[in-house]
Each structure stands twice: as structure tokens, then as C-alpha cells.
Amino acid sequence: MELSTKPILPGSFVVVKDTNSIYRGYKGFVQRVTKKRAAVLFEGGNWDKLITFQLTNLEIV
């Protein structure tokens, strides 16, 4: 699959593609973006978690 040419912006739905992360394969919503990082909100059942990832470790769904 080709790399997405769309920029990752707040409100984007993304999946974690980092092979070393325990969040690999998790899908979430981007809350904020800085120069090289994005804060992604994961919601599941009775928990919510906000985690920061490098933009290179995320892919738009």
C-alpha cells in the first residue's frame, strides 16, 4: 500500500503502525499536532487514553 499523501491534522482518524509500540494497530482520533508529534485519543469501553506518537508512526485510516 502506498503512503498516504494526506497530512495528519487534528480530527484525523489514524492507526498506529509502529512495530515496537504496544498500541500497534490501535485506531484513534488526533487531538493536537506539533512539529513532529501528534496526540492521539483512544477510547474503549470504560477507558480513554491520550498518547503522543511521532507522525512517522501514524497512518491515516
PDBQT receptor file of N, H, CA, C and O in Angstrom, charges set to zero:
ATOM      1  N   MET A   1       0.841  -1.184   0.000  1.00  0.00    +0.000 N 
ATOM      2  CA  MET A   1       0.000   0.000   0.000  1.00  0.00    +0.000 C 
ATOM      3  C   MET A   1       0.885   1.247   0.000  1.00  0.00    +0.000 C 
ATOM      4  O   MET A   1       1.907   1.286   0.685  1.00  0.00    +0.000 OA
ATOM      5  N   GLU A   2       0.500   2.241  -0.752  1.00  0.00    +0.000 N 
ATOM      6  H   GLU A   2      -0.330   2.209  -1.308  1.00  0.00    +0.000 HD
ATOM      7  CA  GLU A   2       1.278   3.473  -0.835  1.00  0.00    +0.000 C 
ATOM      8  C   GLU A   2       1.090   4.316   0.411  1.00  0.00    +0.000 C 
ATOM      9  O   GLU A   2       0.072   4.228   1.098  1.00  0.00    +0.000 OA
ATOM     10  N   LEU A   3       2.088   5.129   0.685  1.00  0.00    +0.000 N 
ATOM     11  H   LEU A   3       2.915   5.200   0.127  1.00  0.00    +0.000 HD
ATOM     12  CA  LEU A   3       1.981   6.043   1.808  1.00  0.00    +0.000 C 
ATOM     13  C   LEU A   3       0.919   7.094   1.519  1.00  0.00    +0.000 C 
ATOM     14  O   LEU A   3       0.755   7.548   0.386  1.00  0.00    +0.000 OA
ATOM     15  N   SER A   4       0.220   7.457   2.548  1.00  0.00    +0.000 N 
ATOM     16  H   SER A   4       0.353   7.088   3.468  1.00  0.00    +0.000 HD
ATOM     17  CA  SER A   4      -0.824   8.461   2.396  1.00  0.00    +0.000 C 
ATOM     18  C   SER A   4      -0.205   9.828   2.117  1.00  0.00    +0.000 C 
ATOM     19  O   SER A   4       0.772  10.216   2.758  1.00  0.00    +0.000 OA
ATOM     20  N   THR A   5      -0.775  10.552   1.164  1.00  0.00    +0.000 N 
ATOM     21  H   THR A   5      -1.569  10.238   0.643  1.00  0.00    +0.000 HD
ATOM     22  CA  THR A   5      -0.278  11.894   0.862  1.00  0.00    +0.000 C 
ATOM     23  C   THR A   5      -1.049  12.949   1.629  1.00  0.00    +0.000 C 
ATOM     24  O   THR A   5      -0.699  14.129   1.585  1.00  0.00    +0.000 OA
ATOM     25  N   LYS A   6      -2.096  12.539   2.332  1.00  0.00    +0.000 N 
ATOM     26  H   LYS A   6      -2.380  11.581   2.368  1.00  0.00    +0.000 HD
ATOM     27  CA  LYS A   6      -2.871  13.491   3.118  1.00  0.00    +0.000 C 
ATOM     28  C   LYS A   6      -2.131  13.805   4.412  1.00  0.00    +0.000 C 
ATOM     29  O   LYS A   6      -1.545  12.912   5.025  1.00  0.00    +0.000 OA
ATOM     30  N   PRO A   7      -2.153  15.070   4.832  1.00  0.00    +0.000 N 
ATOM     31  CA  PRO A   7      -1.487  15.423   6.090  1.00  0.00    +0.000 C 
ATOM     32  C   PRO A   7      -2.313  14.945   7.285  1.00  0.00    +0.000 C 
ATOM     33  O   PRO A   7      -3.538  14.847   7.210  1.00  0.00    +0.000 OA
ATOM     34  N   ILE A   8      -1.630  14.655   8.372  1.00  0.00    +0.000 N 
ATOM     35  H   ILE A   8      -0.635  14.735   8.433  1.00  0.00    +0.000 HD
ATOM     36  CA  ILE A   8      -2.315  14.276   9.609  1.00  0.00    +0.000 C 
ATOM     37  C   ILE A   8      -2.647  15.564  10.351  1.00  0.00    +0.000 C 
ATOM     38  O   ILE A   8      -1.754  16.306  10.762  1.00  0.00    +0.000 OA
ATOM     39  N   LEU A   9      -3.920  15.813  10.515  1.00  0.00    +0.000 N 
ATOM     40  H   LEU A   9      -4.645  15.210  10.182  1.00  0.00    +0.000 HD
ATOM     41  CA  LEU A   9      -4.421  17.029  11.156  1.00  0.00    +0.000 C 
ATOM     42  C   LEU A   9      -5.307  16.664  12.341  1.00  0.00    +0.000 C 
ATOM     43  O   LEU A   9      -5.781  15.532  12.427  1.00  0.00    +0.000 OA
ATOM     44  N   PRO A  10      -5.540  17.618  13.270  1.00  0.00    +0.000 N 
ATOM     45  CA  PRO A  10      -6.477  17.344  14.353  1.00  0.00    +0.000 C 
ATOM     46  C   PRO A  10      -7.833  16.923  13.789  1.00  0.00    +0.000 C 
ATOM     47  O   PRO A  10      -8.357  17.542  12.863  1.00  0.00    +0.000 OA
ATOM     48  N   GLY A  11      -8.381  15.871  14.358  1.00  0.00    +0.000 N 
ATOM     49  H   GLY A  11      -7.955  15.368  15.110  1.00  0.00    +0.000 HD
ATOM     50  CA  GLY A  11      -9.655  15.342  13.888  1.00  0.00    +0.000 C 
ATOM     51  C   GLY A  11      -9.492  14.169  12.938  1.00  0.00    +0.000 C 
ATOM     52  O   GLY A  11     -10.471  13.507  12.593  1.00  0.00    +0.000 OA
ATOM     53  N   SER A  12      -8.255  13.904  12.509  1.00  0.00    +0.000 N 
ATOM     54  H   SER A  12      -7.459  14.441  12.789  1.00  0.00    +0.000 HD
ATOM     55  CA  SER A  12      -7.998  12.777  11.613  1.00  0.00    +0.000 C 
ATOM     56  C   SER A  12      -8.129  11.460  12.385  1.00  0.00    +0.000 C 
ATOM     57  O   SER A  12      -7.801  11.386  13.570  1.00  0.00    +0.000 OA
ATOM     58  N   PHE A  13      -8.609  10.435  11.702  1.00  0.00    +0.000 N 
ATOM     59  H   PHE A  13      -8.876  10.495  10.740  1.00  0.00    +0.000 HD
ATOM     60  CA  PHE A  13      -8.701   9.091  12.259  1.00  0.00    +0.000 C 
ATOM     61  C   PHE A  13      -7.447   8.351  11.814  1.00  0.00    +0.000 C 
ATOM     62  O   PHE A  13      -7.214   8.206  10.614  1.00  0.00    +0.000 OA
ATOM     63  N   VAL A  14      -6.622   7.875  12.772  1.00  0.00    +0.000 N 
ATOM     64  H   VAL A  14      -6.812   7.993  13.747  1.00  0.00    +0.000 HD
ATOM     65  CA  VAL A  14      -5.339   7.265  12.446  1.00  0.00    +0.000 C 
ATOM     66  C   VAL A  14      -5.201   5.889  13.092  1.00  0.00    +0.000 C 
ATOM     67  O   VAL A  14      -5.931   5.535  14.018  1.00  0.00    +0.000 OA
ATOM     68  N   VAL A  15      -4.242   5.129  12.575  1.00  0.00    +0.000 N 
ATOM     69  H   VAL A  15      -3.649   5.416  11.823  1.00  0.00    +0.000 HD
ATOM     70  CA  VAL A  15      -3.865   3.841  13.151  1.00  0.00    +0.000 C 
ATOM     71  C   VAL A  15      -2.367   3.880  13.437  1.00  0.00    +0.000 C 
ATOM     72  O   VAL A  15      -1.599   4.460  12.670  1.00  0.00    +0.000 OA
ATOM     73  N   VAL A  16      -1.955   3.262  14.540  1.00  0.00    +0.000 N 
ATOM     74  H   VAL A  16      -2.579   2.790  15.164  1.00  0.00    +0.000 HD
ATOM     75  CA  VAL A  16      -0.551   3.223  14.923  1.00  0.00    +0.000 C 
ATOM     76  C   VAL A  16       0.134   2.108  14.143  1.00  0.00    +0.000 C 
ATOM     77  O   VAL A  16      -0.316   0.963  14.164  1.00  0.00    +0.000 OA
ATOM     78  N   LYS A  17       1.226   2.445  13.451  1.00  0.00    +0.000 N 
ATOM     79  H   LYS A  17       1.592   3.376  13.434  1.00  0.00    +0.000 HD
ATOM     80  CA  LYS A  17       1.941   1.455  12.648  1.00  0.00    +0.000 C 
ATOM     81  C   LYS A  17       3.336   1.140  13.189  1.00  0.00    +0.000 C 
ATOM     82  O   LYS A  17       4.096   0.429  12.533  1.00  0.00    +0.000 OA
ATOM     83  N   ASP A  18       3.686   1.646  14.356  1.00  0.00    +0.000 N 
ATOM     84  H   ASP A  18       3.068   2.224  14.889  1.00  0.00    +0.000 HD
ATOM     85  CA  ASP A  18       4.985   1.396  14.983  1.00  0.00    +0.000 C 
ATOM     86  C   ASP A  18       5.045  -0.052  15.480  1.00  0.00    +0.000 C 
ATOM     87  O   ASP A  18       4.247  -0.453  16.327  1.00  0.00    +0.000 OA
ATOM     88  N   THR A  19       5.992  -0.832  14.954  1.00  0.00    +0.000 N 
ATOM     89  H   THR A  19       6.641  -0.506  14.266  1.00  0.00    +0.000 HD
ATOM     90  CA  THR A  19       6.078  -2.255  15.313  1.00  0.00    +0.000 C 
ATOM     91  C   THR A  19       6.541  -2.479  16.746  1.00  0.00    +0.000 C 
ATOM     92  O   THR A  19       6.330  -3.562  17.292  1.00  0.00    +0.000 OA
ATOM     93  N   ASN A  20       7.165  -1.486  17.369  1.00  0.00    +0.000 N 
ATOM     94  H   ASN A  20       7.337  -0.606  16.926  1.00  0.00    +0.000 HD
ATOM     95  CA  ASN A  20       7.664  -1.628  18.740  1.00  0.00    +0.000 C 
ATOM     96  C   ASN A  20       6.688  -1.118  19.793  1.00  0.00    +0.000 C 
ATOM     97  O   ASN A  20       6.977  -1.216  20.986  1.00  0.00    +0.000 OA
ATOM     98  N   SER A  21       5.554  -0.583  19.394  1.00  0.00    +0.000 N 
ATOM     99  H   SER A  21       5.319  -0.503  18.425  1.00  0.00    +0.000 HD
ATOM    100  CA  SER A  21       4.595   0.004  20.313  1.00  0.00    +0.000 C 
ATOM    101  C   SER A  21       3.532  -1.015  20.727  1.00  0.00    +0.000 C 
ATOM    102  O   SER A  21       3.085  -1.826  19.916  1.00  0.00    +0.000 OA
ATOM    103  N   ILE A  22       3.139  -0.963  21.996  1.00  0.00    +0.000 N 
ATOM    104  H   ILE A  22       3.502  -0.304  22.655  1.00  0.00    +0.000 HD
ATOM    105  CA  ILE A  22       2.053  -1.839  22.449  1.00  0.00    +0.000 C 
ATOM    106  C   ILE A  22       0.716  -1.381  21.869  1.00  0.00    +0.000 C 
ATOM    107  O   ILE A  22      -0.274  -2.109  21.936  1.00  0.00    +0.000 OA
ATOM    108  N   TYR A  23       0.688  -0.176  21.300  1.00  0.00    +0.000 N 
ATOM    109  H   TYR A  23       1.493   0.416  21.246  1.00  0.00    +0.000 HD
ATOM    110  CA  TYR A  23      -0.530   0.356  20.692  1.00  0.00    +0.000 C 
ATOM    111  C   TYR A  23      -0.600   0.070  19.196  1.00  0.00    +0.000 C 
ATOM    112  O   TYR A  23      -1.477   0.600  18.514  1.00  0.00    +0.000 OA
ATOM    113  N   ARG A  24       0.304  -0.757  18.672  1.00  0.00    +0.000 N 
ATOM    114  H   ARG A  24       1.016  -1.187  19.227  1.00  0.00    +0.000 HD
ATOM    115  CA  ARG A  24       0.313  -1.090  17.237  1.00  0.00    +0.000 C 
ATOM    116  C   ARG A  24      -1.046  -1.654  16.819  1.00  0.00    +0.000 C 
ATOM    117  O   ARG A  24      -1.558  -2.598  17.423  1.00  0.00    +0.000 OA
ATOM    118  N   GLY A  25      -1.619  -1.051  15.768  1.00  0.00    +0.000 N 
ATOM    119  H   GLY A  25      -1.203  -0.285  15.278  1.00  0.00    +0.000 HD
ATOM    120  CA  GLY A  25      -2.910  -1.493  15.263  1.00  0.00    +0.000 C 
ATOM    121  C   GLY A  25      -4.089  -0.781  15.895  1.00  0.00    +0.000 C 
ATOM    122  O   GLY A  25      -5.209  -0.904  15.398  1.00  0.00    +0.000 OA
ATOM    123  N   TYR A  26      -3.878  -0.038  16.979  1.00  0.00    +0.000 N 
ATOM    124  H   TYR A  26      -2.969   0.062  17.383  1.00  0.00    +0.000 HD
ATOM    125  CA  TYR A  26      -4.962   0.704  17.612  1.00  0.00    +0.000 C 
ATOM    126  C   TYR A  26      -5.353   1.880  16.722  1.00  0.00    +0.000 C 
ATOM    127  O   TYR A  26      -4.507   2.493  16.071  1.00  0.00    +0.000 OA
ATOM    128  N   LYS A  27      -6.631   2.177  16.706  1.00  0.00    +0.000 N 
ATOM    129  H   LYS A  27      -7.318   1.679  17.235  1.00  0.00    +0.000 HD
ATOM    130  CA  LYS A  27      -7.142   3.312  15.932  1.00  0.00    +0.000 C 
ATOM    131  C   LYS A  27      -7.660   4.364  16.895  1.00  0.00    +0.000 C 
ATOM    132  O   LYS A  27      -8.282   4.051  17.910  1.00  0.00    +0.000 OA
ATOM    133  N   GLY A  28      -7.388   5.633  16.552  1.00  0.00    +0.000 N 
ATOM    134  H   GLY A  28      -6.883   5.887  15.727  1.00  0.00    +0.000 HD
ATOM    135  CA  GLY A  28      -7.829   6.725  17.404  1.00  0.00    +0.000 C 
ATOM    136  C   GLY A  28      -7.932   8.024  16.643  1.00  0.00    +0.000 C 
ATOM    137  O   GLY A  28      -7.673   8.083  15.441  1.00  0.00    +0.000 OA
ATOM    138  N   PHE A  29      -8.316   9.074  17.367  1.00  0.00    +0.000 N 
ATOM    139  H   PHE A  29      -8.527   9.026  18.343  1.00  0.00    +0.000 HD
ATOM    140  CA  PHE A  29      -8.501  10.401  16.789  1.00  0.00    +0.000 C 
ATOM    141  C   PHE A  29      -7.368  11.317  17.221  1.00  0.00    +0.000 C 
ATOM    142  O   PHE A  29      -6.994  11.346  18.393  1.00  0.00    +0.000 OA
ATOM    143  N   VAL A  30      -6.829  12.060  16.274  1.00  0.00    +0.000 N 
ATOM    144  H   VAL A  30      -7.133  12.037  15.321  1.00  0.00    +0.000 HD
ATOM    145  CA  VAL A  30      -5.764  13.023  16.567  1.00  0.00    +0.000 C 
ATOM    146  C   VAL A  30      -6.389  14.235  17.262  1.00  0.00    +0.000 C 
ATOM    147  O   VAL A  30      -7.335  14.836  16.753  1.00  0.00    +0.000 OA
ATOM    148  N   GLN A  31      -5.850  14.581  18.425  1.00  0.00    +0.000 N 
ATOM    149  H   GLN A  31      -5.082  14.092  18.839  1.00  0.00    +0.000 HD
ATOM    150  CA  GLN A  31      -6.345  15.720  19.187  1.00  0.00    +0.000 C 
ATOM    151  C   GLN A  31      -5.550  16.988  18.907  1.00  0.00    +0.000 C 
ATOM    152  O   GLN A  31      -6.121  18.071  18.777  1.00  0.00    +0.000 OA
ATOM    153  N   ARG A  32      -4.226  16.849  18.814  1.00  0.00    +0.000 N 
ATOM    154  H   ARG A  32      -3.762  15.970  18.920  1.00  0.00    +0.000 HD
ATOM    155  CA  ARG A  32      -3.380  18.008  18.511  1.00  0.00    +0.000 C 
ATOM    156  C   ARG A  32      -2.104  17.540  17.830  1.00  0.00    +0.000 C 
ATOM    157  O   ARG A  32      -1.679  16.394  17.979  1.00  0.00    +0.000 OA
ATOM    158  N   VAL A  33      -1.510  18.449  17.086  1.00  0.00    +0.000 N 
ATOM    159  H   VAL A  33      -1.855  19.380  16.964  1.00  0.00    +0.000 HD
ATOM    160  CA  VAL A  33      -0.306  18.136  16.319  1.00  0.00    +0.000 C 
ATOM    161  C   VAL A  33       0.726  19.229  16.573  1.00  0.00    +0.000 C 
ATOM    162  O   VAL A  33       0.402  20.416  16.560  1.00  0.00    +0.000 OA
ATOM    163  N   THR A  34       1.980  18.813  16.808  1.00  0.00    +0.000 N 
ATOM    164  H   THR A  34       2.243  17.848  16.819  1.00  0.00    +0.000 HD
ATOM    165  CA  THR A  34       3.092  19.756  16.890  1.00  0.00    +0.000 C 
ATOM    166  C   THR A  34       3.987  19.484  15.681  1.00  0.00    +0.000 C 
ATOM    167  O   THR A  34       3.538  18.865  14.716  1.00  0.00    +0.000 OA
ATOM    168  N   LYS A  35       5.219  19.927  15.714  1.00  0.00    +0.000 N 
ATOM    169  H   LYS A  35       5.583  20.430  16.498  1.00  0.00    +0.000 HD
ATOM    170  CA  LYS A  35       6.099  19.786  14.550  1.00  0.00    +0.000 C 
ATOM    171  C   LYS A  35       6.280  18.337  14.101  1.00  0.00    +0.000 C 
ATOM    172  O   LYS A  35       6.127  18.036  12.917  1.00  0.00    +0.000 OA
ATOM    173  N   LYS A  36       6.604  17.434  15.033  1.00  0.00    +0.000 N 
ATOM    174  H   LYS A  36       6.728  17.678  15.995  1.00  0.00    +0.000 HD
ATOM    175  CA  LYS A  36       6.883  16.048  14.660  1.00  0.00    +0.000 C 
ATOM    176  C   LYS A  36       6.053  15.032  15.431  1.00  0.00    +0.000 C 
ATOM    177  O   LYS A  36       6.256  13.828  15.275  1.00  0.00    +0.000 OA
ATOM    178  N   ARG A  37       5.126  15.492  16.255  1.00  0.00    +0.000 N 
ATOM    179  H   ARG A  37       4.960  16.471  16.381  1.00  0.00    +0.000 HD
ATOM    180  CA  ARG A  37       4.351  14.593  17.103  1.00  0.00    +0.000 C 
ATOM    181  C   ARG A  37       2.861  14.894  17.023  1.00  0.00    +0.000 C 
ATOM    182  O   ARG A  37       2.435  15.996  16.681  1.00  0.00    +0.000 OA
ATOM    183  N   ALA A  38       2.090  13.865  17.355  1.00  0.00    +0.000 N 
ATOM    184  H   ALA A  38       2.436  12.969  17.634  1.00  0.00    +0.000 HD
ATOM    185  CA  ALA A  38       0.633  14.028  17.399  1.00  0.00    +0.000 C 
ATOM    186  C   ALA A  38       0.107  13.334  18.652  1.00  0.00    +0.000 C 
ATOM    187  O   ALA A  38       0.563  12.244  19.000  1.00  0.00    +0.000 OA
ATOM    188  N   ALA A  39      -0.845  13.960  19.323  1.00  0.00    +0.000 N 
ATOM    189  H   ALA A  39      -1.215  14.844  19.040  1.00  0.00    +0.000 HD
ATOM    190  CA  ALA A  39      -1.512  13.357  20.473  1.00  0.00    +0.000 C 
ATOM    191  C   ALA A  39      -2.767  12.660  19.956  1.00  0.00    +0.000 C 
ATOM    192  O   ALA A  39      -3.628  13.280  19.333  1.00  0.00    +0.000 OA
ATOM    193  N   VAL A  40      -2.852  11.350  20.229  1.00  0.00    +0.000 N 
ATOM    194  H   VAL A  40      -2.151  10.846  20.735  1.00  0.00    +0.000 HD
ATOM    195  CA  VAL A  40      -3.951  10.534  19.723  1.00  0.00    +0.000 C 
ATOM    196  C   VAL A  40      -4.802  10.063  20.892  1.00  0.00    +0.000 C 
ATOM    197  O   VAL A  40      -4.284   9.557  21.888  1.00  0.00    +0.000 OA
ATOM    198  N   LEU A  41      -6.112  10.234  20.761  1.00  0.00    +0.000 N 
ATOM    199  H   LEU A  41      -6.532  10.645  19.952  1.00  0.00    +0.000 HD
ATOM    200  CA  LEU A  41      -7.057   9.808  21.790  1.00  0.00    +0.000 C 
ATOM    201  C   LEU A  41      -7.627   8.453  21.420  1.00  0.00    +0.000 C 
ATOM    202  O   LEU A  41      -8.205   8.269  20.349  1.00  0.00    +0.000 OA
ATOM    203  N   PHE A  42      -7.449   7.495  22.346  1.00  0.00    +0.000 N 
ATOM    204  H   PHE A  42      -6.979   7.644  23.216  1.00  0.00    +0.000 HD
ATOM    205  CA  PHE A  42      -8.026   6.167  22.182  1.00  0.00    +0.000 C 
ATOM    206  C   PHE A  42      -9.173   6.035  23.169  1.00  0.00    +0.000 C 
ATOM    207  O   PHE A  42      -9.032   6.375  24.344  1.00  0.00    +0.000 OA
ATOM    208  N   GLU A  43     -10.301   5.543  22.695  1.00  0.00    +0.000 N 
ATOM    209  H   GLU A  43     -10.416   5.267  21.741  1.00  0.00    +0.000 HD
ATOM    210  CA  GLU A  43     -11.453   5.323  23.556  1.00  0.00    +0.000 C 
ATOM    211  C   GLU A  43     -11.853   3.859  23.434  1.00  0.00    +0.000 C 
ATOM    212  O   GLU A  43     -11.912   3.308  22.334  1.00  0.00    +0.000 OA
ATOM    213  N   GLY A  44     -12.122   3.247  24.558  1.00  0.00    +0.000 N 
ATOM    214  H   GLY A  44     -12.074   3.694  25.451  1.00  0.00    +0.000 HD
ATOM    215  CA  GLY A  44     -12.515   1.850  24.508  1.00  0.00    +0.000 C 
ATOM    216  C   GLY A  44     -13.260   1.446  25.753  1.00  0.00    +0.000 C 
ATOM    217  O   GLY A  44     -12.683   1.394  26.839  1.00  0.00    +0.000 OA
ATOM    218  N   GLY A  45     -14.536   1.159  25.607  1.00  0.00    +0.000 N 
ATOM    219  H   GLY A  45     -15.005   1.201  24.725  1.00  0.00    +0.000 HD
ATOM    220  CA  GLY A  45     -15.316   0.700  26.755  1.00  0.00    +0.000 C 
ATOM    221  C   GLY A  45     -15.342   1.737  27.861  1.00  0.00    +0.000 C 
ATOM    222  O   GLY A  45     -15.929   2.809  27.710  1.00  0.00    +0.000 OA
ATOM    223  N   ASN A  46     -14.697   1.411  28.980  1.00  0.00    +0.000 N 
ATOM    224  H   ASN A  46     -14.220   0.540  29.103  1.00  0.00    +0.000 HD
ATOM    225  CA  ASN A  46     -14.730   2.308  30.136  1.00  0.00    +0.000 C 
ATOM    226  C   ASN A  46     -13.400   3.038  30.344  1.00  0.00    +0.000 C 
ATOM    227  O   ASN A  46     -13.110   3.477  31.457  1.00  0.00    +0.000 OA
ATOM    228  N   TRP A  47     -12.584   3.173  29.286  1.00  0.00    +0.000 N 
ATOM    229  H   TRP A  47     -12.820   2.816  28.382  1.00  0.00    +0.000 HD
ATOM    230  CA  TRP A  47     -11.317   3.891  29.433  1.00  0.00    +0.000 C 
ATOM    231  C   TRP A  47     -11.066   4.803  28.243  1.00  0.00    +0.000 C 
ATOM    232  O   TRP A  47     -11.505   4.530  27.126  1.00  0.00    +0.000 OA
ATOM    233  N   ASP A  48     -10.354   5.885  28.502  1.00  0.00    +0.000 N 
ATOM    234  H   ASP A  48      -9.997   6.108  29.409  1.00  0.00    +0.000 HD
ATOM    235  CA  ASP A  48      -9.879   6.815  27.473  1.00  0.00    +0.000 C 
ATOM    236  C   ASP A  48      -8.394   7.038  27.749  1.00  0.00    +0.000 C 
ATOM    237  O   ASP A  48      -7.973   7.111  28.903  1.00  0.00    +0.000 OA
ATOM    238  N   LYS A  49      -7.617   7.142  26.694  1.00  0.00    +0.000 N 
ATOM    239  H   LYS A  49      -7.959   7.082  25.756  1.00  0.00    +0.000 HD
ATOM    240  CA  LYS A  49      -6.182   7.339  26.872  1.00  0.00    +0.000 C 
ATOM    241  C   LYS A  49      -5.675   8.282  25.790  1.00  0.00    +0.000 C 
ATOM    242  O   LYS A  49      -6.010   8.119  24.617  1.00  0.00    +0.000 OA
ATOM    243  N   LEU A  50      -4.872   9.265  26.176  1.00  0.00    +0.000 N 
ATOM    244  H   LEU A  50      -4.600   9.397  27.129  1.00  0.00    +0.000 HD
ATOM    245  CA  LEU A  50      -4.269  10.209  25.244  1.00  0.00    +0.000 C 
ATOM    246  C   LEU A  50      -2.767   9.933  25.221  1.00  0.00    +0.000 C 
ATOM    247  O   LEU A  50      -2.083  10.109  26.230  1.00  0.00    +0.000 OA
ATOM    248  N   ILE A  51      -2.255   9.498  24.064  1.00  0.00    +0.000 N 
ATOM    249  H   ILE A  51      -2.810   9.355  23.245  1.00  0.00    +0.000 HD
ATOM    250  CA  ILE A  51      -0.855   9.116  23.909  1.00  0.00    +0.000 C 
ATOM    251  C   ILE A  51      -0.239   9.953  22.785  1.00  0.00    +0.000 C 
ATOM    252  O   ILE A  51      -0.902  10.250  21.791  1.00  0.00    +0.000 OA
ATOM    253  N   THR A  52       1.033  10.331  22.950  1.00  0.00    +0.000 N 
ATOM    254  H   THR A  52       1.571  10.089  23.757  1.00  0.00    +0.000 HD
ATOM    255  CA  THR A  52       1.751  11.097  21.939  1.00  0.00    +0.000 C 
ATOM    256  C   THR A  52       2.635  10.159  21.120  1.00  0.00    +0.000 C 
ATOM    257  O   THR A  52       3.357   9.331  21.676  1.00  0.00    +0.000 OA
ATOM    258  N   PHE A  53       2.571  10.298  19.781  1.00  0.00    +0.000 N 
ATOM    259  H   PHE A  53       1.985  10.970  19.330  1.00  0.00    +0.000 HD
ATOM    260  CA  PHE A  53       3.361   9.485  18.863  1.00  0.00    +0.000 C 
ATOM    261  C   PHE A  53       4.091  10.386  17.878  1.00  0.00    +0.000 C 
ATOM    262  O   PHE A  53       3.672  11.516  17.628  1.00  0.00    +0.000 OA
ATOM    263  N   GLN A  54       5.182   9.881  17.326  1.00  0.00    +0.000 N 
ATOM    264  H   GLN A  54       5.523   8.964  17.529  1.00  0.00    +0.000 HD
ATOM    265  CA  GLN A  54       5.843  10.540  16.209  1.00  0.00    +0.000 C 
ATOM    266  C   GLN A  54       4.906  10.444  15.013  1.00  0.00    +0.000 C 
ATOM    267  O   GLN A  54       4.231   9.429  14.844  1.00  0.00    +0.000 OA
ATOM    268  N   LEU A  55       4.851  11.475  14.185  1.00  0.00    +0.000 N 
ATOM    269  H   LEU A  55       5.399  12.300  14.322  1.00  0.00    +0.000 HD
ATOM    270  CA  LEU A  55       3.982  11.458  12.999  1.00  0.00    +0.000 C 
ATOM    271  C   LEU A  55       4.343  10.319  12.055  1.00  0.00    +0.000 C 
ATOM    272  O   LEU A  55       3.478   9.790  11.357  1.00  0.00    +0.000 OA
ATOM    273  N   THR A  56       5.618   9.941  12.033  1.00  0.00    +0.000 N 
ATOM    274  H   THR A  56       6.321  10.371  12.600  1.00  0.00    +0.000 HD
ATOM    275  CA  THR A  56       6.039   8.850  11.137  1.00  0.00    +0.000 C 
ATOM    276  C   THR A  56       5.496   7.498  11.576  1.00  0.00    +0.000 C 
ATOM    277  O   THR A  56       5.504   6.550  10.790  1.00  0.00    +0.000 OA
ATOM    278  N   ASN A  57       5.023   7.387  12.819  1.00  0.00    +0.000 N 
ATOM    279  H   ASN A  57       5.017   8.157  13.457  1.00  0.00    +0.000 HD
ATOM    280  CA  ASN A  57       4.478   6.121  13.331  1.00  0.00    +0.000 C 
ATOM    281  C   ASN A  57       2.970   6.035  13.209  1.00  0.00    +0.000 C 
ATOM    282  O   ASN A  57       2.356   5.107  13.735  1.00  0.00    +0.000 OA
ATOM    283  N   LEU A  58       2.360   7.001  12.513  1.00  0.00    +0.000 N 
ATOM    284  H   LEU A  58       2.859   7.755  12.085  1.00  0.00    +0.000 HD
ATOM    285  CA  LEU A  58       0.912   7.025  12.357  1.00  0.00    +0.000 C 
ATOM    286  C   LEU A  58       0.546   6.978  10.880  1.00  0.00    +0.000 C 
ATOM    287  O   LEU A  58       1.315   7.410  10.021  1.00  0.00    +0.000 OA
ATOM    288  N   GLU A  59      -0.621   6.454  10.603  1.00  0.00    +0.000 N 
ATOM    289  H   GLU A  59      -1.245   6.103  11.301  1.00  0.00    +0.000 HD
ATOM    290  CA  GLU A  59      -1.123   6.386   9.228  1.00  0.00    +0.000 C 
ATOM    291  C   GLU A  59      -2.606   6.724   9.246  1.00  0.00    +0.000 C 
ATOM    292  O   GLU A  59      -3.349   6.234  10.096  1.00  0.00    +0.000 OA
ATOM    293  N   ILE A  60      -3.033   7.556   8.311  1.00  0.00    +0.000 N 
ATOM    294  H   ILE A  60      -2.429   7.954   7.620  1.00  0.00    +0.000 HD
ATOM    295  CA  ILE A  60      -4.448   7.921   8.221  1.00  0.00    +0.000 C 
ATOM    296  C   ILE A  60      -5.259   6.735   7.756  1.00  0.00    +0.000 C 
ATOM    297  O   ILE A  60      -4.872   6.025   6.828  1.00  0.00    +0.000 OA
ATOM    298  N   VAL A  61      -6.391   6.526   8.411  1.00  0.00    +0.000 N 
ATOM    299  H   VAL A  61      -6.706   7.103   9.165  1.00  0.00    +0.000 HD
ATOM    300  CA  VAL A  61      -7.293   5.431   8.030  1.00  0.00    +0.000 C 
ATOM    301  C   VAL A  61      -8.329   5.957   7.064  1.00  0.00    +0.000 C 
ATOM    302  O   VAL A  61      -9.191   5.203   6.613  1.00  0.00    +0.000 OA
TER     303      VAL A  61
